[in-house]
Every structure is written in structure tokens, then in C-alpha cells.
């Protein structure tokens, strides 16, 4: 089949924002020779799966919920070790890390996997099984000869999805929170970069709203404090200097000072400010 591509040929289709020096970009950009024939030394022998979190058939099948094609069927792809990358029709072998895309309806996933990645341990195991006449290998491909029985899934923070988001500039702390939300809150055992980005973008929107809210509250606090200080200053200017309780409203004549309320002014004979004899009073009204 001539149109089936290895995943490393997706270089021209990757978003221009992707850093060409990052590991995620290199994942797509290397081994372009697969179109012209496989070089034995390009795909190294792997004693363990590259993506052990997809070791089980259910884990791989769970990635095909948005598979855009009717054929090849997701189950056939998953049975030969492939999982869906979540973009177009790109699939990846969980063991060797090799990828295939541009599927056609009559493509046989097993044949294409073997043709493009003959050094994959899963392909070798299937060949040995065919030669020995034994039954087809388990849908979970495990444990194979080089896979330990008690091997646990790798740290999700080391997954390709997480590494790609780190290259995009997301902080490790925020990614860890998103991973924790997907695994613990939503019960997902596997996830792709798109799912992580949706969680992170939603979280950043909330943080931005919270930040704006905090800034608004801070501004209100500053404004309130300024108003209180201004009120206190005006209060000091208008309060009766004798009782410090009522507003001053009596103007002494002839000096013109206004320092007392009506009650206190009746007992004043000399102005408290200039000590001039009070010869008359006028009640002032604040506008």
C-alpha cells in the first residue's frame, strides 16, 4: 500500500507553534526513510514498551472514541498494538513507538505494521507465533519475553502528551493538577495532549477571572480606605473643638472663626483660636 505513512512524516502538518527542537516535534520529524524502505538500525530494540500505559487492549480501544474512519476498525488496530493519537487518523504502536497514518479502507493493520516496523518486538513475536503454529498472541501483548510480569505503568508525567505540553510552555505544576484531575476525578487511565490542554485552558480562564476579581477587590479596598480617610479629615475640620461631638456651626464676631457648636458657643466669651473677645455670633449652614 503506497499511501500509508509512518507517523514521523507528519512534520509538515504540525502546528507552526510547535518548537522544532522539542522532543514532541522530533517524534514526528525523524525516520522519514520509512517511505522508501526501513533501515534496520533506525528502530532500536526495546526491552520494554515505549508506552506501557497502552499495554492492555481496553486501554488502546479507549483512545478510539473519536476515530474518524469506519475502516480499518478500531478493534483491529488495537489488536495489533496500535492506539489512536487523537488527531486525524494517526496511530502509534505502544511498544516500538512507531506510527502509521493515511489509512485506506482495504489496509490490513497487521500487514502494514509489519511492513513499516519489522523490528518491533510485537511483530517479531507474531512472526514467531506464526512459524511455530501457536495461537495468536494475547490482545494485551503481555507478558512478552522482554516484559516483566510485575512491571507497572510509567509515570504519566513522563508521557509524550505531558512532554509536548511542557514544550508548549505550560508549567509542570499546572500539568500535574490537570493529570490528577483526569486520573482521579474523571477516572481516566489514559489521556492525550488535547484533553490535557482543554483542562489547562479552562483552569487558566478561571485563574484569570480570579485574578481580575482579586484586583477589583483590591481596588475597592484602596478606594474605600481613601474615602474613609477623606471623611475623617473633613470631620476633623467641622467637628466642634470643645465637645468633639457635634458639628461646629457658630461663627464668632468679629474674628470670624467657626469652632463651636450651638451648645458650646453659648458659654464662650473669648474665641478659642485667637482669644479675641466675642462680641456677636452668627449661625452658619453647610451647603
C-alpha positions as CSV (number, residue, x, y, z in Angstrom):
1,X,0.0,0.0,0.0
2,X,1.6,3.3,-1.1
3,X,-0.3,5.9,0.8
4,X,0.2,4.6,4.4
5,X,2.6,6.9,6.2
6,X,4.8,6.4,9.2
7,X,3.9,8.9,12.0
8,X,7.3,10.6,11.6
9,X,6.2,12.0,8.3
10,X,3.7,14.4,9.9
11,X,6.2,17.2,10.2
12,X,4.6,19.5,7.6
13,X,1.2,19.1,9.2
14,X,2.2,20.0,12.8
15,X,1.0,23.4,14.1
16,X,3.5,26.1,13.4
17,X,3.7,26.9,17.1
18,X,5.5,23.7,17.8
19,X,9.2,24.1,18.6
20,X,11.1,22.1,16.1
21,X,13.8,21.4,18.6
22,X,11.4,19.9,21.2
23,X,11.1,16.2,21.7
24,X,7.4,16.2,20.6
25,X,8.4,17.7,17.2
26,X,11.2,15.3,16.8
27,X,8.8,12.5,17.5
28,X,7.2,13.4,14.2
29,X,10.2,14.5,12.2
30,X,12.6,11.6,12.3
31,X,12.8,8.4,10.3
32,X,11.3,9.8,7.1
33,X,13.1,6.9,5.3
34,X,10.1,4.7,6.1
35,X,8.5,5.7,2.8
36,X,11.5,4.2,0.9
37,X,12.3,1.2,3.0
38,X,13.2,0.5,6.6
39,X,16.8,0.7,7.8
40,X,17.4,-1.9,10.4
41,X,19.4,0.4,12.7
42,X,16.8,3.2,12.8
43,X,14.3,1.5,15.2
44,X,16.3,0.2,18.2
45,X,15.4,-2.9,20.0
46,X,13.3,-2.1,23.0
47,X,13.4,-4.4,26.0
48,X,10.2,-2.7,27.3
49,X,7.2,-1.0,25.8
50,X,7.7,2.7,25.0
51,X,4.2,3.5,26.1
52,X,3.3,0.8,28.7
53,X,0.1,2.6,29.7
54,X,-1.4,1.3,26.5
55,X,-0.3,-2.3,27.1
56,X,-3.8,-3.5,27.5
57,X,-6.4,-3.8,24.7
58,X,-9.1,-1.8,26.6
59,X,-6.6,1.0,27.2
60,X,-5.9,1.2,23.4
61,X,-9.5,0.9,22.5
62,X,-10.4,3.7,24.8
63,X,-8.4,6.1,22.6
64,X,-10.5,5.4,19.5
65,X,-13.7,7.1,20.8
66,X,-13.3,9.8,18.1
67,X,-11.8,7.7,15.4
68,X,-12.8,9.4,12.1
69,X,-12.8,6.3,9.9
70,X,-15.1,3.3,9.5
71,X,-12.3,1.1,8.2
72,X,-9.8,-0.1,9.4
73,X,-11.9,-0.9,12.5
74,X,-10.5,0.4,15.8
75,X,-10.5,-3.1,17.3
76,X,-8.3,-4.5,14.5
77,X,-5.9,-1.6,15.0
78,X,-5.9,-2.1,18.8
79,X,-5.3,-5.8,18.4
80,X,-2.0,-5.3,16.6
81,X,-0.8,-2.9,19.3
82,X,-1.9,0.5,17.9
83,X,-3.6,3.3,19.8
84,X,-5.2,6.5,18.4
85,X,-3.2,9.7,18.8
86,X,-6.4,11.8,18.8
87,X,-5.6,13.7,15.6
88,X,-6.7,12.9,12.0
89,X,-6.0,9.2,11.6
90,X,-2.7,9.0,13.3
91,X,-2.0,5.8,15.2
92,X,1.0,4.7,17.3
93,X,2.4,1.3,18.3
94,X,2.5,1.2,22.1
95,X,5.6,-1.0,22.1
96,X,8.1,0.4,19.5
97,X,6.6,3.9,19.3
98,X,6.3,3.7,15.5
99,X,3.3,5.4,14.0
100,X,1.0,5.0,10.9
101,X,-1.4,7.3,9.2
102,X,-3.2,7.9,5.9
103,X,-5.2,4.7,6.3
104,X,-7.3,3.3,3.4
105,X,-10.3,1.1,3.8
106,X,-8.6,-2.0,2.5
107,X,-5.5,-1.7,4.6
108,X,-4.6,-4.6,6.9
109,X,-3.3,-3.1,10.2
110,X,-1.2,-6.2,10.9
111,X,0.4,-6.2,7.5
112,X,1.2,-2.5,7.5
113,X,2.6,-2.6,11.0
114,X,4.9,-5.5,9.9
115,X,5.9,-3.7,6.7
116,X,6.8,-0.4,8.3
117,X,8.2,-1.6,11.6
118,X,9.6,-5.1,11.1
119,X,11.9,-4.8,14.1
120,X,9.1,-4.1,16.5
121,X,9.0,-6.8,19.3
122,X,5.3,-7.3,18.7
123,X,5.9,-8.0,15.0
124,X,8.7,-10.4,15.9
125,X,6.5,-12.2,18.4
126,X,3.7,-12.6,15.9
127,X,6.2,-14.0,13.3
128,X,7.5,-16.5,15.8
129,X,4.0,-17.4,16.7
130,X,3.0,-18.0,13.0
131,X,6.1,-20.1,12.4
132,X,5.6,-22.3,15.5
133,X,1.9,-22.7,14.8
134,X,0.9,-21.4,18.2
135,X,-2.2,-19.3,18.8
136,X,-2.3,-15.6,18.1
137,X,-0.6,-13.6,20.8
138,X,-2.7,-12.1,23.6
139,X,-4.6,-8.9,22.8
140,X,-2.7,-7.4,25.8
141,X,0.7,-8.4,24.3
142,X,1.9,-9.3,27.7
143,X,3.9,-10.5,29.2
144,X,6.1,-10.9,26.2
145,X,9.7,-12.3,26.5
146,X,11.2,-8.9,27.5
147,X,8.3,-7.6,29.5
148,X,8.4,-8.2,33.3
149,X,5.3,-9.7,34.9
150,X,5.2,-7.1,37.6
151,X,6.0,-4.0,35.5
152,X,3.9,-1.1,36.4
153,X,2.7,1.7,34.0
154,X,5.2,4.5,33.6
155,X,4.8,7.8,35.4
156,X,2.1,9.8,33.5
157,X,4.3,12.9,33.8
158,X,6.8,11.2,31.5
159,X,4.2,10.5,28.8
160,X,4.5,12.1,25.3
161,X,1.4,14.2,26.0
162,X,2.9,15.8,29.1
163,X,6.3,16.3,27.4
164,X,4.6,18.1,24.5
165,X,2.7,20.5,26.8
166,X,5.9,21.3,28.7
167,X,7.4,22.3,25.4
168,X,4.4,24.5,24.7
169,X,5.3,26.4,27.9
170,X,2.7,25.1,30.4
171,X,4.1,24.8,33.9
172,X,4.8,21.4,35.4
173,X,2.6,22.2,38.5
174,X,-0.4,23.1,36.3
175,X,0.1,19.9,34.2
176,X,0.3,17.8,37.3
177,X,-3.0,19.3,38.5
178,X,-4.6,18.5,35.1
179,X,-3.3,14.9,35.1
180,X,-4.5,14.5,38.7
181,X,-8.0,15.8,37.6
182,X,-8.2,13.4,34.6
183,X,-7.0,10.3,36.5
184,X,-8.6,10.8,39.9
185,X,-11.7,13.0,39.2
186,X,-12.6,11.7,35.8
187,X,-11.2,8.1,36.2
188,X,-9.2,8.2,33.0
189,X,-6.3,5.7,32.8
190,X,-5.1,7.2,29.6
191,X,-5.2,10.7,28.1
192,X,-3.8,12.7,25.2
193,X,-2.4,16.2,24.8
194,X,-5.7,17.6,23.6
195,X,-7.5,16.5,26.7
196,X,-4.8,18.0,28.9
197,X,-4.9,21.3,27.0
198,X,-8.7,21.6,27.5
199,X,-8.3,21.1,31.3
200,X,-5.4,23.6,31.4
201,X,-7.1,26.2,29.3
202,X,-10.2,26.0,31.4
203,X,-8.1,26.3,34.5
204,X,-6.2,29.3,33.2
205,X,-9.5,31.1,32.3
206,X,-10.7,30.6,35.9
207,X,-7.4,31.8,37.3
208,X,-7.6,34.9,35.1
209,X,-11.1,35.6,36.3
210,X,-10.0,35.1,39.9
211,X,-7.0,37.4,39.3
212,X,-9.3,40.1,37.8
213,X,-11.7,39.7,40.7
214,X,-8.9,40.0,43.3
215,X,-7.6,43.1,41.5
216,X,-11.1,44.6,41.6
217,X,-11.5,43.8,45.3
218,X,-8.1,45.3,46.0
219,X,-9.0,48.4,44.1
220,X,-12.3,48.7,46.1
221,X,-10.4,48.3,49.3
222,X,-8.0,51.1,48.4
223,X,-10.9,53.3,47.3
224,X,-12.8,52.6,50.5
225,X,-9.7,53.4,52.6
226,X,-9.2,56.7,50.8
227,X,-12.8,57.7,51.3
228,X,-12.7,56.9,55.0
229,X,-9.5,59.0,55.3
230,X,-11.1,61.9,53.5
231,X,-14.2,61.6,55.7
232,X,-12.1,61.7,58.8
233,X,-10.2,64.7,57.6
234,X,-13.4,66.6,56.8
235,X,-14.9,65.5,60.1
236,X,-11.9,66.9,61.9
237,X,-12.4,70.3,60.2
238,X,-16.1,70.6,61.0
239,X,-16.4,69.0,64.5
240,X,-16.9,71.2,67.5
241,X,-13.4,71.8,69.1
242,X,-15.0,72.0,72.5
243,X,-17.1,68.9,72.9
244,X,-15.7,67.0,69.9
245,X,-19.2,65.6,69.3
246,X,-21.4,68.0,67.4
247,X,-20.6,69.9,64.2
248,X,-19.3,73.4,64.6
249,X,-21.8,75.9,63.2
250,X,-21.4,79.2,65.1
251,X,-19.2,81.9,63.7
252,X,-17.7,84.3,66.2
253,X,-17.6,88.0,65.5
254,X,-15.6,90.0,64.8
255,X,-12.8,87.4,64.3
256,X,-14.9,85.1,62.0
257,X,-13.7,81.7,63.4
258,X,-16.1,78.8,63.4
259,X,-15.0,76.3,66.0
260,X,-18.0,75.5,68.2
261,X,-21.5,74.0,68.1
262,X,-24.6,75.9,69.3
263,X,-24.5,74.4,72.8
264,X,-20.8,75.1,73.5
265,X,-20.8,78.6,71.9
266,X,-23.2,79.9,74.5
267,X,-20.6,79.5,77.2
268,X,-17.7,81.0,75.2
269,X,-16.6,84.6,76.0
270,X,-13.3,84.6,74.0
271,X,-12.5,82.8,70.7
272,X,-10.6,79.6,71.4
273,X,-8.5,80.2,68.4
274,X,-7.4,83.9,68.6
275,X,-8.5,84.7,72.2
276,X,-10.4,87.8,70.9
277,X,-13.4,88.9,72.8
278,X,-16.6,87.6,71.2
279,X,-19.0,90.5,70.5
280,X,-21.5,88.6,68.5
281,X,-22.3,85.2,66.8
282,X,-23.8,84.1,63.5
283,X,-25.1,80.5,62.9
284,X,-23.7,79.1,59.6
285,X,-25.3,76.5,57.5
286,X,-23.2,74.0,55.5
287,X,-24.3,73.7,51.9
